[in-house]
Amino acid sequence: MSFTADKQTLDDLNLLGKHKAHSVLSIFNEVKTGGGERMLQEMFQQPYSDAGQINRRSQIFQYFQQKSLSFPIDGMTFNMAENYLTMGTGGNLIASVAGTLVKKFSASILHDDQFGRLQNGLLAAVELLKALHGFWDKQEALGPDHPYIEQQQRFERILSDPRLAWVFIQRQTSGLSVMQIGRYDYLLRHTLSKEMEQLLKDTCLLDVYLAVAAVAAAKGFSYARALPKQENRFAATGLRHPALDKAVANPLSFDKDGNLLFLTGANMAGKSTFMKSFGIAVYLAHMGFPVPADYMEFSVKDGMYSSINVSDDLGQGLSHFYAEVLRVKKVAEGVASGKDLIVIFDELFKGTNVKDAYDGTLSVTQAFAGYRNCFFIVSTHIIEVGDALRGKVSHIQLGYLPTVMDGNTPRYTYKLEAGISADRQGMLIIENEGILEILGSGFLFAD
């Protein structure tokens, strides 16, 4: 069973989309091969919910980051070799060699390019085999308990096959005779087709490991340690948003005695970014990927829900408020089912009047907090809810992102502090922009 996140959550956190601006996937998409890119997308779509799987993958990334290795072949050559090796060839050796001779004859007489494509594909495959052989020849043997040992041994087993000895003996592959091309082509695409398929798959996976490890090193990410579900805790320091180069980092922790953070602060104080940072780190950690934090350990969860950018649905005739209510209902059903979840709510019930928003935020937040197996962040501008919660629930954390006034100009620290925000600079910002002065001139012409 995998860690789950629905489309709303994936969109809120901008997790997927290889070409989507600032998506988390795009940050890690430094792979060299098409197959590596497909594997990277699959990893993003299938996070783990098993601590052992998570930690094993994380250890592989750490291993390659410590080695600072580069992918051993350029992407264009690999893709050419991959296209060639996956085409396959039928018949027997004699038919294959005969077919090669026909292609050579057609190239000479009819200017057909089939022989050229065959030759170039074979040469690309030979270059790939040589590059992988040289890459692994430089690496030391891994211990029997190393999480990458199976893949490394598989590489070495295929590359040391006696039937491939000619690849590493032949110095000038560009000078192969037509007979040699026919024989080697049959060997790679027929006799050793299963081995070549596995080699390509493992090479694409190696591409992902090397690319992700390089991104982690460049951005100063760390590796989270997954804990069994029953430990029910989360702790991070230096938690930040991965798409911001100068993001302000914060600590954050949860356990059964503090499973809900009630977050307040002014608009632009950084509440949404802070919550997204947490959600992204949780998701990446369940993938076994490096996380944008200095340190992190977490108990595995079953899934995550967020409600950050909920909008109305004109097609179904849903108002913004009713869309919010349906979202809260869906999350409530997941929480009440007994699943261990991460829940992020940004501004509960902002689509209704202040009184209903106050009552709804207070009652729903209080009810959610009772599910100690889940962790929640709930943000709001209605700071009075925090005072009411303080007197009702002992295991809620109260935090805020402050606003510092430089004269009449607000400045935001983006640093999480304990307590409830007392900031009320909304009217001051309106006045600073001169909106009332602009509108005031209209009174002179009003009837």
Secondary structure, DSSP 4 states (H G I P E B T S, - for coil): -B-EE-HHHHHHTT---TTSTT-HHHHH---SSHHHHHHHHHHHH--B--HHHHHHHHHHHHHHHHHT---SS-HHHHHHHHHHHTT---S-HHHHHHHHHHHHHHHHHT--SHHHHHHHHHHHHHHHHHHHHHHHHTSPPPPTT-TTHHHHHHHHHHHT-GGGHHHHH-S-GGG--HHHHHHHHHIIIIITHHHHHHHHHHHHHHHHHHHHHHHHHHHT-B-PEEE-GGG--EEEEEE--TT-TTPPPEEEEEBTTB-EEEEEE-TTSSHHHHHHHHHHHHHHHHHT--BSSSEEEEE--SEEEEESS---BGGGTB-HHHHHHHHHHHHHHHHHTT--EEEEEESTTTTS-HHHHHHHHHHHHHHHHT-TTSEEEEEES-THHHHHHHHH-TTEEEEEE-EEEETTEEEE----EES------HHHHHHHTTHHHHHHGGGGG--
